[in-house]
Amino acid sequence: MALLFSLSFFVGSLTLHLVLWRLARPMRDLKALWQIFLLGYLIGIVTSFILEIGAMRQIYFTLFFGIYSAIYLLTYTGLQGFGPTFTILLLVRDSEGRGVTLDEIGKKITNKSFVDFRLNELIAMGWIEREKNAESFFLTNRGRSRLLLFTFYRRWLGLKEIQG
């Protein structure tokens, strides 16, 4: 019950966030997000008092709502920026079938140990693959679908289109 209760107020906050961003994205969007989720939490707590759900369920609501909100806020900030994973996927996509080399990636992301780590992680997840006996990386179908989701989400939020 507390799980569904907190999930419903989280989804309400998320919906409010998406509607507001479609109307006009605020200049300080992270601050606005915190305020939206705080408002959702406060409405949830007031509702829990009105419905008399009990102290333990209010604690569970607080924990679950807090966890959902924290995960979303961290995800949002990652997708909002031009993170290394997103940059690598865009570089590979924009290579138009010829693949992208480690040197080309190194021109966009300067920390070589981080690039190596991220490339190995993307290969392990099956998002990109390395051509045998070559330095080129290619997007897999799984990587293409994930990139499509990220791009769609960014567009839906009204964030500017980025290139690799």
Secondary structure, 3 states (H helix, E strand, C coil): CHHHHHHHHHHHHHHHHHHHHHHCCCCCHHHHHHHHHHHHHHHHHHHHHHCCCCHHHHHHHHHHHHHHHHHHHHHHHHHHCCCHHHHHHHHHHHCCCCCEEHHHHHHHCCCHHHHHHHHHHHHHHCCEEECCCCCEEEECHHHHHHHHHHHHHHHHCCCCCCCC
